[in-house]
Amino acid sequence: MLLVGLLGGCAARPINPPITQVDPTSGYRPQLLIPKRPHNDPNTLFVLSFSGGGTRAAALSYGLLEELRKTYVDANGTPRRLIDEVDVITGVSGGSFTALSYALLGDRLFSEYEDRFLKRNVQGALARRIFLNPINWWRLLGRHYGRTELAADYYDEILFEGATFADLVERAEAGPVAIATATDISTGSRLAFFQNDFDLLCSDLDPVRLSRAAATSSAVPILLSAATFNNYGGTCSYEYPLWVKDVANPERSDRPSVRALQRYREMQDFQNSNDRPFLHLVDGGVSDNIGVRGVMEALEELAASAAFQGQVGFGAIQNIVLILVNARSSPSTNWDKRETAPGLVAQLLQSSGVPIARYSFETVETLKDRAEVATWRRELRIAQARLAGMSREEAEEQTPNVVLRVLDVTFDSIENTAERERFMNMPTSFVLTHEQVDQLREIAGRLLEASPAYDGFIGSLGGIAEAESCPPR
């Protein structure tokens, strides 16, 4: 037992290193990495958003990637795989595993991911390590090594192989930028695993392991421990992005961009390392279970500040495509058939799950509304210009037309009631049957093609390529 205790006493959490000066020209930043993609369309920003939901979410998002991989579009006469047009993938909890794995493995994902992760009993393996391994008992008794760190070590063994964000920087030309998101349990703020957010902490993201990002993003409170990161904010001459000056300007006469203003306040909190030298991060689904709040805030920041548009090179963008892969479940209950009220545990689970589901629904609908409002706002500006004496052509030429398309891949779209209920009742866990994984993979493609905005999206990329012009699969 003495040897076991000594081995356990050596366990310590990884320390994210500080930086003394922010360098906006290096690191894991979308605005630096996306332009390096070969043949990337500079006029289109193509974003995938993968929700939380354990293996259910991981398998559904993987099925969507499979669909994009086999779909070819006609890019100026040249057939290109739709998956090669993807610029950014955001991921939360279970969705973060698919996002980060694809960024790391590329096409290897499609021959390895099922066996290495989706069809493995990850939950059972973690439970055995936590409860049945005496060495881990001692390690977990320490104050600095929790269940989430143990999970990260396991994810390295089966999937990520010790890869870090520096490895993703090196692979920038090979695939999209993948951004996993966690929640600061003290404030409820989002913290994303890309250098832009780690600048707020005055910390270097490059040596952080992908496994730790995925483990943190999926660290369900109570079941797993919070992951602790050092905060050095305020020590590296950090400069706020240009949108902050416009949003925080008290002399603005129009309604402030309230989401951007709230994000600014959160950024100030992260910069305060004197009072907050440590951050304790949990599942990203606590603050945003569909992984799209960051995209939503970015759109508001861009709309509020022309200077910020120039800073990130947004001027060339004409189309923004956002595919939301929402693995929300809604397990059936028989509570309303009994006089006896649900038990304590059932009520606690429902009380936490319902607000997250409602919040996610409102977020998706707000994004769709934003797409409609953008169209109306442009038409209003054109009308104002014509009233001032311009022709229709002149007014349209001087009014930028950025089209936002939102495609929602969700079980709610399944028309067959029995099939919809089958998917809605799949558990939120890190173990599913092989049959359930395959069902999720198959339904993803059908849901994408059934999305009302799908045809317009494909048309904006040149349409489906003729079969005879596509490479053999």
Kinemage of the C-alpha trace (Angstrom):
@kinemage 1
@onewidth
@group {chain A} dominant
@subgroup {mainchain}
@vectorlist {calphas} color= white
{ca met a 1} P 0.000 0.000 0.000
{ca leu a 2} L 2.965 2.317 0.593
{ca leu a 3} L 3.985 1.935 -3.067
{ca val a 4} L 0.428 2.632 -4.180
{ca gly a 5} L 0.341 5.748 -2.038
{ca leu a 6} L 3.659 6.976 -3.418
{ca leu a 7} L 2.444 6.445 -6.987
{ca gly a 8} L -0.780 8.271 -6.241
{ca gly a 9} L 1.054 11.128 -4.567
{ca cys a 10} L 2.845 11.938 -7.826
{ca ala a 11} L -0.362 12.851 -9.628
{ca ala a 12} L -0.795 16.506 -10.509
{ca arg a 13} L -2.886 18.431 -12.997
{ca pro a 14} L -1.224 19.858 -16.134
{ca ile a 15} L -0.257 23.528 -15.894
{ca asn a 16} L -1.132 25.759 -18.840
{ca pro a 17} L 1.919 28.033 -19.299
{ca pro a 18} L 1.842 31.853 -19.276
{ca ile a 19} L 2.775 34.243 -22.053
{ca thr a 20} L 4.381 37.610 -21.409
{ca gln a 21} L 3.158 39.278 -24.602
{ca val a 22} L 0.187 38.547 -26.865
{ca asp a 23} L 1.271 37.761 -30.432
{ca pro a 24} L -1.743 38.096 -32.773
{ca thr a 25} L 0.313 36.753 -35.681
{ca ser a 26} L 0.774 33.253 -34.264
{ca gly a 27} L -1.119 30.510 -32.507
{ca tyr a 28} L -4.369 28.640 -33.018
{ca arg a 29} L -6.487 31.478 -34.444
{ca pro a 30} L -9.167 31.036 -37.135
{ca gln a 31} L -8.298 34.313 -38.882
{ca leu a 32} L -4.717 33.047 -39.373
{ca leu a 33} L -5.412 29.410 -40.184
{ca ile a 34} L -8.444 29.527 -42.511
{ca pro a 35} L -6.639 31.486 -45.290
{ca lys a 36} L -3.983 28.732 -45.403
{ca arg a 37} L -6.508 26.192 -46.675
{ca pro a 38} L -5.830 25.327 -50.349
{ca his a 39} L -8.575 26.297 -52.809
{ca asn a 40} L -10.668 27.708 -49.957
{ca asp a 41} L -13.496 29.962 -51.131
{ca pro a 42} L -12.736 33.389 -49.586
{ca asn a 43} L -16.331 34.523 -50.166
{ca thr a 44} L -17.936 31.809 -48.025
{ca leu a 45} L -17.589 31.146 -44.314
{ca phe a 46} L -18.770 27.576 -43.659
{ca val a 47} L -19.276 26.654 -40.000
{ca leu a 48} L -20.442 23.423 -38.381
{ca ser a 49} L -21.721 23.419 -34.814
{ca phe a 50} L -21.811 20.101 -32.910
{ca ser a 51} L -23.960 19.967 -29.778
{ca gly a 52} L -23.519 18.092 -26.548
{ca gly a 53} L -25.137 14.747 -25.823
{ca gly a 54} L -22.424 12.151 -25.174
{ca thr a 55} L -21.899 9.431 -27.761
{ca arg a 56} L -25.303 10.263 -29.264
{ca ala a 57} L -23.976 13.705 -30.221
{ca ala a 58} L -20.597 12.347 -31.309
{ca ala a 59} L -22.210 9.768 -33.626
{ca leu a 60} L -24.746 12.199 -35.126
{ca ser a 61} L -22.031 14.767 -35.896
{ca tyr a 62} L -19.822 12.030 -37.345
{ca gly a 63} L -22.697 10.983 -39.615
{ca leu a 64} L -22.965 14.552 -40.862
{ca leu a 65} L -19.246 14.592 -41.706
{ca glu a 66} L -19.718 11.322 -43.606
{ca glu a 67} L -22.500 12.936 -45.632
{ca leu a 68} L -20.391 16.006 -46.419
{ca arg a 69} L -17.495 13.773 -47.425
{ca lys a 70} L -19.479 11.887 -50.062
{ca thr a 71} L -21.190 15.003 -51.453
{ca tyr a 72} L -19.399 16.824 -54.286
{ca val a 73} L -20.191 20.373 -55.363
{ca asp a 74} L -19.316 22.078 -58.633
{ca ala a 75} L -16.744 24.710 -57.652
{ca asn a 76} L -16.162 26.704 -60.854
{ca gly a 77} L -16.255 23.568 -62.949
{ca thr a 78} L -14.125 21.502 -60.554
{ca pro a 79} L -15.794 18.892 -58.314
{ca arg a 80} L -14.899 19.412 -54.654
{ca arg a 81} L -15.973 17.460 -51.628
{ca leu a 82} L -18.365 19.468 -49.498
{ca ile a 83} L -16.382 18.555 -46.391
{ca asp a 84} L -13.332 20.366 -47.831
{ca glu a 85} L -15.294 23.626 -47.832
{ca val a 86} L -15.764 23.580 -44.028
{ca asp a 87} L -13.817 26.379 -42.319
{ca val a 88} L -14.681 26.047 -38.633
{ca ile a 89} L -16.221 23.361 -36.424
{ca thr a 90} L -17.405 24.278 -32.938
{ca gly a 91} L -18.036 21.453 -30.506
{ca val a 92} L -19.502 21.066 -27.047
{ca ser a 93} L -19.224 18.029 -24.804
{ca gly a 94} L -19.817 14.909 -26.947
{ca gly a 95} L -19.644 16.994 -30.113
{ca ser a 96} L -16.162 18.250 -29.193
{ca phe a 97} L -14.706 14.753 -29.657
{ca thr a 98} L -15.810 14.601 -33.293
{ca ala a 99} L -14.696 18.180 -33.982
{ca leu a 100} L -11.215 17.808 -32.489
{ca ser a 101} L -10.701 14.298 -33.874
{ca tyr a 102} L -11.474 15.389 -37.430
{ca ala a 103} L -9.162 18.393 -37.140
{ca leu a 104} L -6.393 16.043 -35.970
{ca leu a 105} L -6.975 12.911 -38.049
{ca gly a 106} L -8.487 14.259 -41.252
{ca asp a 107} L -9.710 11.438 -43.500
{ca arg a 108} L -8.262 8.866 -41.085
{ca leu a 109} L -11.300 9.652 -38.956
{ca phe a 110} L -13.519 7.673 -41.316
{ca ser a 111} L -11.576 4.448 -40.867
{ca glu a 112} L -10.679 4.756 -37.176
{ca tyr a 113} L -13.220 6.795 -35.199
{ca glu a 114} L -15.900 4.142 -34.852
{ca asp a 115} L -13.620 1.517 -33.322
{ca arg a 116} L -11.511 3.925 -31.295
{ca phe a 117} L -14.374 5.902 -29.784
{ca leu a 118} L -17.970 5.631 -31.012
{ca lys a 119} L -18.357 1.863 -30.591
{ca arg a 120} L -16.279 1.626 -27.433
{ca asn a 121} L -17.722 1.515 -23.923
{ca val a 122} L -15.988 4.712 -22.837
{ca gln a 123} L -18.253 5.177 -19.844
{ca gly a 124} L -17.589 1.681 -18.503
{ca ala a 125} L -13.837 2.024 -18.952
{ca leu a 126} L -13.798 5.313 -17.043
{ca ala a 127} L -15.923 3.843 -14.247
{ca arg a 128} L -13.497 0.919 -13.874
{ca arg a 129} L -10.535 3.265 -13.683
{ca ile a 130} L -12.217 5.451 -11.077
{ca phe a 131} L -13.745 2.777 -8.856
{ca leu a 132} L -11.731 -0.415 -9.398
{ca asn a 133} L -8.119 0.771 -9.756
{ca pro a 134} L -6.498 1.314 -6.300
{ca ile a 135} L -3.713 3.439 -7.764
{ca asn a 136} L -6.293 5.885 -9.088
{ca trp a 137} L -8.013 5.995 -5.690
{ca trp a 138} L -4.898 7.577 -4.226
{ca arg a 139} L -4.388 9.859 -7.180
{ca leu a 140} L -7.965 11.116 -6.916
{ca leu a 141} L -7.610 11.799 -3.188
{ca gly a 142} L -5.239 14.632 -4.011
{ca arg a 143} L -6.521 18.162 -4.478
{ca his a 144} L -5.014 18.724 -7.907
{ca tyr a 145} L -5.903 15.629 -9.952
{ca gly a 146} L -9.592 14.993 -10.505
{ca arg a 147} L -11.793 12.615 -12.453
{ca thr a 148} L -11.660 14.864 -15.517
{ca glu a 149} L -7.851 14.663 -15.622
{ca leu a 150} L -8.114 10.878 -15.398
{ca ala a 151} L -10.609 10.948 -18.275
{ca ala a 152} L -8.236 13.112 -20.350
{ca asp a 153} L -5.450 10.555 -19.873
{ca tyr a 154} L -7.789 7.808 -21.075
{ca tyr a 155} L -8.853 9.828 -24.138
{ca asp a 156} L -5.191 10.183 -25.047
{ca glu a 157} L -4.770 6.415 -24.917
{ca ile a 158} L -7.707 5.613 -27.167
{ca leu a 159} L -7.995 8.619 -29.483
{ca phe a 160} L -5.768 11.690 -29.291
{ca glu a 161} L -2.348 10.083 -28.643
{ca gly a 162} L -0.974 13.087 -26.752
{ca ala a 163} L -1.609 15.561 -29.588
{ca thr a 164} L -1.732 19.260 -28.674
{ca phe a 165} L -3.088 22.413 -30.263
{ca ala a 166} L 0.391 23.033 -31.663
{ca asp a 167} L -0.170 19.902 -33.770
{ca leu a 168} L -3.394 21.407 -35.132
{ca val a 169} L -1.522 24.583 -36.080
{ca glu a 170} L 0.878 22.430 -38.079
{ca arg a 171} L -2.082 20.747 -39.807
{ca ala a 172} L -3.788 24.046 -40.690
{ca glu a 173} L -3.715 23.392 -44.439
{ca ala a 174} L -5.260 19.942 -44.051
{ca gly a 175} L -8.560 20.709 -42.381
{ca pro a 176} L -10.887 23.097 -40.555
{ca val a 177} L -10.320 24.906 -37.286
{ca ala a 178} L -11.975 22.976 -34.435
{ca ile a 179} L -13.016 24.886 -31.316
{ca ala a 180} L -14.179 23.082 -28.168
{ca thr a 181} L -15.983 25.112 -25.522
{ca ala a 182} L -16.133 24.855 -21.723
{ca thr a 183} L -17.982 26.762 -18.999
{ca asp a 184} L -16.424 28.799 -16.200
{ca ile a 185} L -18.391 27.353 -13.272
{ca ser a 186} L -17.906 30.510 -11.161
{ca thr a 187} L -19.490 32.936 -13.627
{ca gly a 188} L -21.248 30.797 -16.243
{ca ser a 189} L -19.123 32.373 -18.986
{ca arg a 190} L -17.920 30.478 -22.033
{ca leu a 191} L -14.234 29.809 -22.547
{ca ala a 192} L -13.273 28.383 -25.923
{ca phe a 193} L -10.109 26.438 -26.665
{ca phe a 194} L -8.517 28.734 -29.221
{ca gln a 195} L -5.741 31.262 -28.730
{ca asn a 196} L -8.058 34.276 -28.982
{ca asp a 197} L -9.717 33.254 -25.707
{ca phe a 198} L -6.502 32.047 -24.089
{ca asp a 199} L -5.046 35.519 -24.746
{ca leu a 200} L -7.535 36.689 -22.116
{ca leu a 201} L -5.813 34.364 -19.640
{ca cys a 202} L -2.357 35.412 -20.883
{ca ser a 203} L -1.716 31.727 -21.482
{ca asp a 204} L -0.287 29.705 -24.357
{ca leu a 205} L -2.771 27.223 -25.846
{ca asp a 206} L -0.204 25.435 -28.040
{ca pro a 207} L 0.989 22.877 -25.420
{ca val a 208} L -2.527 22.106 -24.147
{ca arg a 209} L -3.546 18.552 -25.040
{ca leu a 210} L -6.602 17.979 -27.201
{ca ser a 211} L -7.669 15.256 -24.791
{ca arg a 212} L -7.819 17.780 -21.955
{ca ala a 213} L -9.890 20.180 -24.058
{ca ala a 214} L -12.379 17.385 -24.887
{ca ala a 215} L -12.448 16.156 -21.286
{ca thr a 216} L -13.068 19.676 -19.980
{ca ser a 217} L -15.770 20.378 -22.554
{ca ser a 218} L -17.563 17.169 -21.472
{ca ala a 219} L -16.958 17.444 -17.708
{ca val a 220} L -20.551 17.002 -16.528
{ca pro a 221} L -20.794 18.611 -13.075
{ca ile a 222} L -20.835 16.149 -10.130
{ca leu a 223} L -20.184 13.116 -12.362
{ca leu a 224} L -16.802 14.534 -13.340
{ca ser a 225} L -14.645 17.114 -11.612
{ca ala a 226} L -14.036 20.654 -12.787
{ca ala a 227} L -10.763 21.078 -14.691
{ca thr a 228} L -8.559 23.784 -13.193
{ca phe a 229} L -6.557 26.166 -15.390
{ca asn a 230} L -4.141 28.857 -14.254
{ca asn a 231} L -5.228 32.407 -15.051
{ca tyr a 232} L -2.506 34.994 -15.722
{ca gly a 233} L -4.903 37.561 -17.200
{ca gly a 234} L -3.761 41.190 -17.162
{ca thr a 235} L -0.032 40.395 -17.378
{ca cys a 236} L 0.606 40.228 -21.149
{ca ser a 237} L -0.419 43.635 -22.550
{ca tyr a 238} L -3.631 42.216 -23.956
{ca glu a 239} L -5.538 44.578 -26.269
{ca tyr a 240} L -9.270 44.153 -26.691
{ca pro a 241} L -10.516 43.596 -30.274
{ca leu a 242} L -11.685 46.687 -32.146
{ca trp a 243} L -15.376 45.911 -31.708
{ca val a 244} L -15.099 46.622 -27.982
{ca lys a 245} L -14.505 50.332 -28.577
{ca asp a 246} L -17.664 50.590 -30.666
{ca val a 247} L -19.848 48.433 -28.432
{ca ala a 248} L -18.754 50.038 -25.157
{ca asn a 249} L -19.025 53.605 -26.478
{ca pro a 250} L -21.511 55.399 -24.147
{ca glu a 251} L -22.157 58.114 -26.766
{ca arg a 252} L -23.700 55.733 -29.306
{ca ser a 253} L -27.253 56.769 -30.072
{ca asp a 254} L -28.458 53.402 -31.367
{ca arg a 255} L -29.339 50.395 -29.247
{ca pro a 256} L -26.146 48.734 -27.980
{ca ser a 257} L -25.171 45.243 -29.115
{ca val a 258} L -26.104 43.719 -25.813
{ca arg a 259} L -24.679 40.244 -26.397
{ca ala a 260} L -21.363 41.729 -27.468
{ca leu a 261} L -21.457 44.079 -24.481
{ca gln a 262} L -22.064 41.123 -22.151
{ca arg a 263} L -19.144 39.266 -23.728
{ca tyr a 264} L -16.933 42.296 -23.101
{ca arg a 265} L -17.814 42.148 -19.401
{ca glu a 266} L -16.968 38.452 -19.335
{ca met a 267} L -13.636 39.197 -20.990
{ca gln a 268} L -12.880 41.750 -18.269
{ca asp a 269} L -13.540 39.070 -15.644
{ca phe a 270} L -11.061 36.701 -17.308
{ca gln a 271} L -8.439 39.464 -17.332
{ca asn a 272} L -8.674 39.848 -13.539
{ca ser a 273} L -6.099 37.298 -12.398
{ca asn a 274} L -5.482 39.154 -9.139
{ca asp a 275} L -8.876 38.055 -7.856
{ca arg a 276} L -9.174 34.979 -10.088
{ca pro a 277} L -5.773 33.239 -10.368
{ca phe a 278} L -7.491 29.908 -11.084
{ca leu a 279} L -10.412 29.050 -13.355
{ca his a 280} L -12.520 25.946 -12.799
{ca leu a 281} L -14.085 24.747 -16.048
{ca val a 282} L -16.902 22.262 -16.630
{ca asp a 283} L -19.059 20.948 -19.469
{ca gly a 284} L -19.575 23.534 -22.208
{ca gly a 285} L -23.229 22.538 -22.386
{ca val a 286} L -23.884 24.352 -19.124
{ca ser a 287} L -23.481 27.697 -20.925
{ca asp a 288} L -24.242 26.669 -24.529
{ca asn a 289} L -25.273 23.108 -25.335
{ca ile a 290} L -25.313 23.583 -29.115
{ca gly a 291} L -21.958 25.338 -29.384
{ca val a 292} L -23.236 28.321 -31.313
{ca arg a 293} L -23.257 31.212 -28.840
{ca gly a 294} L -19.734 32.180 -29.887
{ca val a 295} L -20.817 32.328 -33.533
{ca met a 296} L -23.850 34.381 -32.582
{ca glu a 297} L -21.787 36.862 -30.592
{ca ala a 298} L -19.209 37.105 -33.402
{ca leu a 299} L -21.951 38.024 -35.883
{ca glu a 300} L -23.149 40.750 -33.535
{ca glu a 301} L -19.603 42.033 -33.003
{ca leu a 302} L -19.025 42.188 -36.757
{ca ala a 303} L -22.317 43.979 -37.330
{ca ala a 304} L -21.497 46.532 -34.625
{ca ser a 305} L -18.012 47.440 -35.813
{ca ala a 306} L -16.752 48.080 -39.343
{ca ala a 307} L -13.243 48.393 -37.911
{ca phe a 308} L -13.466 44.856 -36.516
{ca gln a 309} L -14.598 43.548 -39.911
{ca gly a 310} L -11.383 44.883 -41.390
{ca gln a 311} L -9.303 43.539 -38.500
{ca val a 312} L -10.379 39.927 -39.141
{ca gly a 313} L -10.601 40.187 -42.935
{ca phe a 314} L -14.381 39.850 -43.072
{ca gly a 315} L -14.850 42.213 -46.019
{ca ala a 316} L -14.725 39.504 -48.699
{ca ile a 317} L -17.401 37.318 -47.075
{ca gln a 318} L -20.640 37.091 -49.062
{ca asn a 319} L -22.099 33.863 -47.689
{ca ile a 320} L -22.185 32.515 -44.154
{ca val a 321} L -23.377 28.939 -43.827
{ca leu a 322} L -24.037 27.495 -40.371
{ca ile a 323} L -25.080 23.869 -39.931
{ca leu a 324} L -26.296 23.150 -36.402
{ca val a 325} L -26.092 19.459 -35.473
{ca asn a 326} L -28.376 19.332 -32.456
{ca ala a 327} L -28.516 15.925 -30.746
{ca arg a 328} L -31.105 17.048 -28.194
{ca ser a 329} L -33.031 14.172 -26.635
{ca ser a 330} L -36.359 14.101 -24.800
{ca pro a 331} L -36.842 10.753 -23.053
{ca ser a 332} L -40.434 9.632 -22.606
{ca thr a 333} L -41.847 9.380 -19.082
{ca asn a 334} L -45.038 7.977 -17.571
{ca trp a 335} L -45.138 10.508 -14.756
{ca asp a 336} L -48.471 11.971 -15.815
{ca lys a 337} L -50.141 8.559 -15.670
{ca arg a 338} L -49.450 8.182 -11.950
{ca glu a 339} L -50.670 10.076 -8.949
{ca thr a 340} L -47.267 9.740 -7.279
{ca ala a 341} L -44.897 12.575 -8.127
{ca pro a 342} L -41.481 11.864 -9.728
{ca gly a 343} L -38.655 11.059 -7.334
{ca leu a 344} L -35.946 13.458 -6.197
{ca val a 345} L -33.313 12.334 -8.697
{ca ala a 346} L -35.756 12.473 -11.616
{ca gln a 347} L -36.822 15.983 -10.641
{ca leu a 348} L -33.219 17.169 -10.344
{ca leu a 349} L -32.312 15.779 -13.774
{ca gln a 350} L -35.404 17.301 -15.370
{ca ser a 351} L -34.841 20.638 -13.630
{ca ser a 352} L -31.362 20.930 -15.134
{ca gly a 353} L -32.203 19.507 -18.559
{ca val a 354} L -35.315 21.531 -19.370
{ca pro a 355} L -33.690 25.010 -19.080
{ca ile a 356} L -30.772 23.888 -21.261
{ca ala a 357} L -33.141 22.534 -23.922
{ca arg a 358} L -35.294 25.676 -23.866
{ca tyr a 359} L -32.232 27.926 -24.026
{ca ser a 360} L -30.886 25.951 -26.982
{ca phe a 361} L -34.216 26.246 -28.792
{ca glu a 362} L -34.279 30.025 -28.316
{ca thr a 363} L -30.675 30.301 -29.536
{ca val a 364} L -31.436 28.422 -32.764
{ca glu a 365} L -34.566 30.452 -33.446
{ca thr a 366} L -32.729 33.707 -32.713
{ca leu a 367} L -30.106 32.772 -35.305
{ca lys a 368} L -32.804 32.069 -37.887
{ca asp a 369} L -34.443 35.394 -37.030
{ca arg a 370} L -31.085 37.132 -37.471
{ca ala a 371} L -30.846 35.735 -41.001
{ca glu a 372} L -34.285 37.180 -41.820
{ca val a 373} L -33.521 40.525 -40.169
{ca ala a 374} L -30.299 40.863 -42.176
{ca thr a 375} L -32.299 40.549 -45.397
{ca trp a 376} L -34.874 43.114 -44.270
{ca arg a 377} L -32.171 45.529 -43.096
{ca arg a 378} L -30.456 45.409 -46.489
{ca glu a 379} L -33.734 46.040 -48.306
{ca leu a 380} L -34.397 49.003 -46.006
{ca arg a 381} L -30.988 50.507 -46.765
{ca ile a 382} L -31.549 50.027 -50.492
{ca ala a 383} L -34.941 51.743 -50.201
{ca gln a 384} L -33.380 54.660 -48.303
{ca ala a 385} L -30.700 55.018 -50.977
{ca arg a 386} L -33.302 55.035 -53.743
{ca leu a 387} L -35.288 57.718 -51.906
{ca ala a 388} L -32.087 59.741 -51.892
{ca gly a 389} L -31.987 59.541 -55.697
{ca met a 390} L -30.021 56.395 -56.504
{ca ser a 391} L -31.110 53.786 -59.016
{ca arg a 392} L -31.832 50.267 -57.818
{ca glu a 393} L -28.554 49.022 -59.307
{ca glu a 394} L -26.519 51.775 -57.640
{ca ala a 395} L -28.207 51.191 -54.277
{ca glu a 396} L -27.577 47.441 -54.399
{ca glu a 397} L -23.950 47.931 -55.394
{ca gln a 398} L -23.196 50.147 -52.409
{ca thr a 399} L -25.052 47.892 -49.922
{ca pro a 400} L -23.065 44.736 -49.087
{ca asn a 401} L -25.091 41.556 -49.344
{ca val a 402} L -23.973 38.969 -46.789
{ca val a 403} L -26.351 35.996 -46.854
{ca leu a 404} L -26.664 33.964 -43.649
{ca arg a 405} L -28.026 30.435 -44.083
{ca val a 406} L -28.859 28.375 -40.988
{ca leu a 407} L -29.440 24.638 -41.406
{ca asp a 408} L -30.790 22.815 -38.357
{ca val a 409} L -30.068 19.073 -38.157
{ca thr a 410} L -32.289 17.866 -35.314
{ca phe a 411} L -34.418 14.876 -34.366
{ca asp a 412} L -37.422 17.214 -34.196
{ca ser a 413} L -37.442 17.171 -38.021
{ca ile a 414} L -38.121 13.418 -38.219
{ca glu a 415} L -41.670 13.049 -39.529
{ca asn a 416} L -42.292 9.447 -38.468
{ca thr a 417} L -43.420 9.541 -34.817
{ca ala a 418} L -42.032 6.125 -33.840
{ca glu a 419} L -38.656 6.851 -35.437
{ca arg a 420} L -38.466 10.286 -33.830
{ca glu a 421} L -39.239 8.844 -30.396
{ca arg a 422} L -36.581 6.168 -30.859
{ca phe a 423} L -33.875 8.780 -31.363
{ca met a 424} L -35.265 11.085 -28.675
{ca asn a 425} L -35.016 8.231 -26.164
{ca met a 426} L -31.387 7.373 -26.834
{ca pro a 427} L -29.470 7.989 -23.602
{ca thr a 428} L -27.028 10.791 -22.901
{ca ser a 429} L -24.022 8.656 -22.020
{ca phe a 430} L -20.670 7.594 -23.398
{ca val a 431} L -21.840 4.146 -24.417
{ca leu a 432} L -24.372 3.145 -27.080
{ca thr a 433} L -24.990 -0.089 -28.925
{ca his a 434} L -23.336 -0.516 -32.305
{ca glu a 435} L -26.789 -0.502 -33.879
{ca gln a 436} L -27.655 2.859 -32.264
{ca val a 437} L -24.384 4.389 -33.490
{ca asp a 438} L -25.108 3.245 -37.043
{ca gln a 439} L -28.675 4.565 -36.868
{ca leu a 440} L -27.384 7.989 -35.798
{ca arg a 441} L -24.842 8.035 -38.610
{ca glu a 442} L -27.510 7.238 -41.194
{ca ile a 443} L -30.122 9.720 -39.991
{ca ala a 444} L -27.688 12.660 -40.078
{ca gly a 445} L -27.521 12.721 -43.872
{ca arg a 446} L -31.288 12.428 -44.250
{ca leu a 447} L -31.892 15.296 -41.812
{ca leu a 448} L -29.385 17.517 -43.609
{ca glu a 449} L -30.987 17.009 -47.016
{ca ala a 450} L -34.437 17.602 -45.523
{ca ser a 451} L -33.429 20.998 -44.117
{ca pro a 452} L -35.407 23.794 -45.857
{ca ala a 453} L -32.233 25.803 -46.493
{ca tyr a 454} L -30.236 22.893 -47.963
{ca asp a 455} L -30.982 23.482 -51.657
{ca gly a 456} L -30.119 27.190 -51.450
{ca phe a 457} L -26.914 26.352 -49.612
{ca ile a 458} L -25.823 23.829 -52.255
{ca gly a 459} L -26.734 26.271 -55.008
{ca ser a 460} L -24.579 28.987 -53.451
{ca leu a 461} L -21.580 26.648 -53.766
{ca gly a 462} L -22.200 25.871 -57.444
{ca gly a 463} L -24.673 23.002 -57.153
{ca ile a 464} L -24.121 19.251 -56.962
{ca ala a 465} L -21.328 18.106 -59.278
{ca glu a 466} L -22.190 15.706 -62.089
{ca ala a 467} L -21.531 12.120 -61.026
{ca glu a 468} L -19.243 11.338 -63.946
{ca ser a 469} L -16.953 14.236 -63.035
{ca cys a 470} L -16.456 13.140 -59.420
{ca pro a 471} L -13.491 11.006 -58.312
{ca pro a 472} L -14.337 7.345 -57.525
{ca arg a 473} L -15.378 6.781 -53.912
